Amino acid sequence: MSPTLIENVHLAPVVGPEIPSGHIHVEGDRIVAVGAGPAPDVPGADRIDGTGCLATPGLVNTHHHLYQWASQGLAQDTTLFEWLTALYQVWAAMDAEVVRGAAGAGLGYLALSGCTTSSDHHYIFPKGRGDLFAAEIEAAREVGLRFHPARGSMDRGRSQGGLPPDVVVERLDEILDATAEAVDTYHDPSFSSMLRVAVAPCSPFSVSAELMTEAAALARSKGVRLHTHLAETLDEEEHCLRQVGQRPVDYMEKLGWLGPDVWFAHAIHLSDGDIDVFAQTGTGSAHCPSSNGRLGAGIARVSEMLHRGANVGLGVDGSASAELTSLSGEMRQALLFQRARYGPTALTARQALEIATLGGARNLGREEELGSLEAGKLADIALWRTGAFASAVADPVCALVFGTRQPPLARLLVGGRTVVEDDELRTVAQDELGRAGGEAHRRLMRLAAEQGFGVS
Ligand SMILES: [Zn+2]
């Protein structure tokens, strides 16, 4: 790959001062220099004129369920528990083909919103329906995003006091074997890694204490990270109090599920003490404001968490509870939720950008490699065209975060490789990818109907 020079660009590097007119020098998959003024003369370099553009680190998505691309627009006016109860058995009908189409479309959609790294939390593995984990990994390779799939799981069905029907849960020993195999097969711990696997039992109301404990031991023995849903709704808190006699964060503490290698999705219903525990233990969280709003789950205490030193990243969450949600849009949604709750100084545009980049990188344990534009980091860069309509906004970072419509994406680089150019995916045929996502939806509905399940 020839060197790349991006020049005449407004740089918002997240770490260090902004530079109104500067350059980025990329060699291979790394940033080798970021600075003010014109780029150096580098023979053979691909020169990108960034006039009228804002350069930011690529956005990092730290919570998703890509398979849900195939079940969007259903159970529209329900709480989390009602929504899950309506959808579990539809999801039980999915196969590798559904996951492949859904994941491709979901990841392509994320790339078009400036995302260069995405995690995914896949926790339903119906038997005899192909290799679902491999299917989403194949999709990520094709689209060209850095991928952190989490091997999810559920082992506590309704007969054991859990929320999901027994048909969608797996046995503990099967889960641990499959999770270990996923890590051994796919996890790449290298600096430049395009794929790292996490261990991710689904939630306190669908997983046994034994699975949580065993999963933590497995992840720590293999040096990978831990992820689960936590404190998303008050229904969950009531469930935990009733079943285990503890609130969610206390329960996690008992199970050994706090620490710098853990990040939770949502973390909405936290006490002051919970926030302090997150800060003290280095436990992260993925804020998913659109999903939280859609399900009426609540508003996370993000500005208080940041103020007290707890790490927060962003996530779009699964598409079935956040239809067609862009990651750039979640910066705005996060900012507006915090301001609606705490007032206009609760979250700045730059803080929203920071949680969407460096905060996400910390959740995934990649703050050394990702999340800011600095020499030595991986060349994951979003170049936003803020020179046309957005040029009427004096501050380009404000234009990016405050605007309802994302500024055009001039370029998206992942490890120096162009994935998006002028709002078009360059790695795959964009329209085909989108249509395959629609076909995945129709296929899932057909498969579910064949098993006698439907939802509207
Ligand atoms: Zn989720």
Residues whose N, C-alpha, C, O or C-beta is under 5 A from the ligand:
A	BS01	ZN	A265 D317 G318
